[in-house]
Every structure is written in C-alpha cells, then in structure tokens.
Amino acid sequence: MNQQRPVVRQAIPADHDRENVTVLVPHEFGVAALSQVDRVRTLYYRRDEIPPGADTARILIPDFRPDPGAVALARRLPRLQLVQLLTSGADRWIGQLPEGVLLSTARGAHGAGVAEWVLGALIALYRDFPAFARSRQERRWDTHSTATLFGKRVLIVGAGDLAQALTGVLAPFRAAVTTVASTARPGVHAVDELAALLPHHDVVVLAVPLTDRTRALMDARMLARMGDGAILVNVSRGPVVDTDALVTELVSHRLRAAIDVTDPEPLPPKHPLWGAPGLFLTPHTAGTSSHSTTRAYEVAAAQIQRFLTGRVPENLIGEHTAG
C-alpha cells in the first residue's frame, strides 16, 4: 500500500573497489553472523557507546528497537552509504537519512515468526485461554464450551511474506483466506474493496506498512463494517488503527482484538486498552524470537553482500509516498 521512488544507485560501490568495508553492528550475535561476508569488517557498538573507527563506517545496522539516537548516529557518519535494517518496517527511517544514503529492510525475515504469533493469539481468543488462566489463578474449575478457529474466514490486509506465511499456518484449520493489497491481481483484492469485504470475514489481520494511506485505515467507520463477534488482529503499526474507535468496539463487547502494536506506544499505564475486554495484547514482540534474530541477520548479510558486489539490494526502498 505504498509507492516507491526510483532508487538512488550512485552510492553502490564499484566492482573494482576492493577495500574492506566497516559495518556498525548492534549485537555480538550479529558480529558473528556477518563474519563470513567477504570484505566486511564488523564494529560492535552500543547505543550509548560509539567505538573508535565508527567514522569510517559505510554501513549501519540499527537495533531492532526504535531508537531516535540511531537516526542521529546515521547523520554523523561521514562515509555512510547504506542503512540495513533488521526489521521489515521502515517508517521510522523514511525521510530521515542524508541524501544518497540507501535504506534496506529485512523483508522476508519475520513472516514465519509473526504468523506463529497470529496463530497463537487467535487460538487463545477462540479457545478462551485467558479466561481459563484467570480461573486457574482463582482456583475455580470453570468448565465451559469455546469457539474454534477451524473453518473461519480470514481477511489479510497486506500481501507480503507475512500473508504467505499466515496462509500456510492456517491451512490445517481449513480457514478460508482472502488477501487484500494496494492493487488487484490474480487471487488478491484491491484495497478499495476492503469496506465491502469486512462484513464477510470472522478475522481481519492488518499486515501493512505505516504510510499516509494506511494511517487510521481501520477507523470507526471501517471497524463498524466488521461483523459482530469478529476479531481484529494488528501486527503492523499502532496508528493503522484508530485506538479510540477500537476501545469503543471492545468495551461494547461487539468486537475482539489481538494486537502487538498500539498507538501510543509504549502504552501508558492508565490507557483504557489495558482493561478492555476481549483483548489479547503483547508489547510489540510478535516478531521477536531467537529464530527471527537469526533470520534477520541472514537477510541482512545477503543484502550487504549484494551491495558490496555492486548489485542493488533486493530489499532496497525509496521514500514511501501516498498514492
């Protein structure tokens, strides 16, 4: 649900430039993971401690967690040519880098892990696991029937690697999956059809980048289009959903939700989402696991290798614009 400007290519090193390239890496695990990449000299750094020699870095890998200091660091590196993210989302970086510095994501690294989170959250809500957990804490033997994920109609908004992975993990449950993207193509509906599709699905999964077009995509009007008892899942960015409108739907017990991202984030202690009924909530951890860290560095290594051999990184992006 975004467009990309033509990629700037001048910063990609020429094939004859064979010097070792300094890469700033925020994890010791990452230092080891990049040790096999030809021509890479890794330099481990911490948020509050930039090591000697950092001014020679041509590639910066920021930490997973949002850190305004990382953007400031990128602006202070005189030889910087590429920022290689460990995340799929790049909204916090777009428009923040000096002219000519390229930006590449870890697209393809986190789909399986986030799909696992979505599956777990849906099973928890449908099988009423939170209620059973409360009963255990209260030492009550509360036997009751539950709903099931089996055979549900699932609408996935976004057609990237997460949509593919989620379609795969839902297959054993014989869920009917519909996918929506910016534009229609075989097997995929256009986002313009979203309002018409919402009433006919039991689950709506948001898996889109945050852009001008997707901000408040699920506002009060769109949430009202969802059927009674439906579940909204947000694993994209908090502002894709109108938080106040979602709270209203949850408090009325008309909708349920599973969200890993919020607006605002972190969620303030007195925010009404904390006590909202029918909510499965985690603190932006859907893509955080030992597997996702390994995969993120595998993707990063592949993108950096392409960059250093004069090829365009496959995950290279430009400015996201509305349209």
PyMOL commands that set and color helices and strands:
alter all, ss='L'
color gray80, all
select helices_A, chain A and resi 28-33+54-56+68-76+111-126+129-137+161-173+191-200+220-225+238-240+243-251+272-275+290-308
alter helices_A, ss='H'
color red, helices_A
select strands_A, chain A and resi 3-4+21-25+40-44+59-60+82-84+102-104+153-157+176-181+189-190+203-206+231-234+256-259+279-281+316-317+320-321
alter strands_A, ss='S'
color yellow, strands_A
deselect
rebuild
show_as cartoon
